[in-house]
Amino acid sequence: MYEKKVYFIQPSITYHSRTERFCLNLIKSELGEDIAIENPANLSMKRIKQWKEEIKEIDTVVGLALENKYTISVWTVLEYAESLKKPIYTIKVGETTFKWDGGILKDVEKLSLEETRKFTRKITLGDGKHMLKGLIFGKKSKY
């Protein structure tokens, strides 16, 4: 039996990636090995749609900010957890850096739905002259 349940909310573009693996290890190193991590990447669609119920049962929530941005799904969950007085942490990940911090960070931009789509498209497909190549051949995500 685990001592504590942690919900890890991240942008879907980091599901099953090296960034996700790094973050899961960081969470255990910061919060202890004896925790159960609920990760939307491994939940059924039905459970993802019931995320508010999941958060009510969780002890702590950890959100992932990429390139100093919270995607809409991440900040929505973090704000809901904050309204329930749950402890919140943020992992800020850049191309070559990371930082563990407490709370919802004021210096991290909260993206709208449209901004989230543009941001994830840029990361997954690239930008400018490389976008067509990314569409046709796929692009290895930097995250």
PLY file of the C-alpha trace (Angstrom):
ply
format ascii 1.0
element vertex 143
property float x
property float y
property float z
element edge 142
property int vertex1
property int vertex2
end_header
0.00 0.00 0.00
1.30 3.42 -0.92
1.57 6.21 1.61
0.59 9.04 -0.75
-1.16 9.47 -4.13
0.25 12.02 -6.57
-1.40 13.18 -9.79
1.08 14.13 -12.53
-0.51 16.40 -15.13
1.49 17.00 -18.27
0.95 18.08 -21.88
-0.08 15.09 -24.00
2.93 15.61 -26.27
5.16 14.38 -23.44
3.25 11.11 -22.89
5.61 8.10 -22.97
8.64 10.30 -23.67
12.06 10.69 -22.09
10.77 13.92 -20.49
7.94 11.98 -18.84
10.34 9.31 -17.55
12.66 12.01 -16.19
9.74 13.77 -14.44
8.39 10.57 -12.90
11.84 9.86 -11.43
12.15 13.45 -10.20
8.75 13.25 -8.50
9.82 10.12 -6.61
13.14 11.68 -5.62
11.39 14.84 -4.34
8.31 13.29 -2.70
9.62 9.85 -1.74
9.64 6.40 -3.24
6.53 5.29 -1.34
4.04 7.13 -3.57
1.55 6.08 -6.22
1.69 8.34 -9.25
-1.51 8.74 -11.25
-0.45 9.66 -14.76
-3.04 10.57 -17.44
-0.75 8.94 -20.01
-1.64 5.58 -18.44
-5.32 6.20 -17.62
-8.33 5.15 -19.66
-10.21 7.84 -21.55
-13.11 7.39 -19.13
-10.88 8.14 -16.15
-9.27 11.12 -17.90
-12.73 12.59 -18.51
-13.42 12.22 -14.78
-10.27 14.13 -13.80
-12.07 16.23 -11.17
-13.01 13.07 -9.29
-9.41 11.85 -9.58
-8.09 15.11 -8.10
-10.45 14.92 -5.12
-8.87 11.57 -4.16
-5.26 12.72 -4.64
-2.89 13.98 -1.96
-0.59 16.09 -4.16
-0.58 17.40 -7.75
2.52 17.96 -9.88
2.26 19.87 -13.16
4.70 20.08 -16.04
5.49 23.45 -17.66
7.31 23.23 -21.00
9.37 26.18 -22.17
7.90 28.34 -19.40
4.32 27.59 -20.51
1.41 25.74 -18.91
-0.84 24.17 -21.54
-4.55 24.62 -20.93
-5.02 21.10 -19.55
-2.15 21.52 -17.08
-3.14 24.88 -15.61
-6.83 23.93 -15.46
-6.00 20.90 -13.29
-3.54 22.87 -11.16
-6.06 25.63 -10.46
-8.75 23.09 -9.57
-6.34 21.34 -7.18
-5.46 24.70 -5.66
-9.17 25.40 -5.06
-9.29 22.13 -3.10
-6.23 23.21 -1.06
-4.09 20.37 -2.42
-0.30 20.74 -2.31
0.94 21.66 -5.80
4.37 21.48 -7.41
5.60 22.49 -10.85
8.40 20.99 -12.89
9.69 23.55 -15.39
11.43 21.91 -18.34
13.33 23.69 -21.09
15.44 22.17 -23.83
18.43 21.73 -21.51
17.16 22.74 -18.06
14.67 21.75 -15.38
13.50 23.17 -12.07
11.30 21.78 -9.28
9.23 24.43 -7.52
6.20 24.69 -5.23
2.82 25.99 -6.36
1.44 27.44 -9.57
4.25 29.67 -10.81
3.37 33.27 -11.62
6.18 33.60 -14.20
4.85 30.68 -16.28
2.48 31.66 -19.08
-0.99 30.07 -19.08
-1.94 29.20 -22.65
-5.48 29.30 -24.04
-6.81 26.35 -26.05
-5.75 27.94 -29.35
-2.34 28.92 -27.97
-1.88 25.36 -26.67
-2.64 23.95 -30.12
-0.14 26.30 -31.79
2.51 25.57 -29.16
2.19 21.78 -29.41
2.06 21.97 -33.22
5.31 23.95 -33.21
6.99 21.37 -30.96
5.74 18.31 -32.83
6.00 19.59 -36.41
8.59 22.33 -36.19
8.16 25.75 -37.69
8.84 27.58 -40.92
10.57 25.66 -43.69
10.81 22.48 -41.61
7.04 22.15 -40.97
6.28 20.44 -44.31
9.10 17.96 -43.74
7.73 17.31 -40.22
4.23 16.72 -41.61
5.43 14.27 -44.25
8.16 12.38 -42.43
7.35 13.07 -38.80
9.69 14.83 -36.44
11.39 13.52 -33.34
10.12 15.69 -30.51
12.71 17.47 -28.41
10.67 16.40 -25.39
0 1
1 2
2 3
3 4
4 5
5 6
6 7
7 8
8 9
9 10
10 11
11 12
12 13
13 14
14 15
15 16
16 17
17 18
18 19
19 20
20 21
21 22
22 23
23 24
24 25
25 26
26 27
27 28
28 29
29 30
30 31
31 32
32 33
33 34
34 35
35 36
36 37
37 38
38 39
39 40
40 41
41 42
42 43
43 44
44 45
45 46
46 47
47 48
48 49
49 50
50 51
51 52
52 53
53 54
54 55
55 56
56 57
57 58
58 59
59 60
60 61
61 62
62 63
63 64
64 65
65 66
66 67
67 68
68 69
69 70
70 71
71 72
72 73
73 74
74 75
75 76
76 77
77 78
78 79
79 80
80 81
81 82
82 83
83 84
84 85
85 86
86 87
87 88
88 89
89 90
90 91
91 92
92 93
93 94
94 95
95 96
96 97
97 98
98 99
99 100
100 101
101 102
102 103
103 104
104 105
105 106
106 107
107 108
108 109
109 110
110 111
111 112
112 113
113 114
114 115
115 116
116 117
117 118
118 119
119 120
120 121
121 122
122 123
123 124
124 125
125 126
126 127
127 128
128 129
129 130
130 131
131 132
132 133
133 134
134 135
135 136
136 137
137 138
138 139
139 140
140 141
141 142
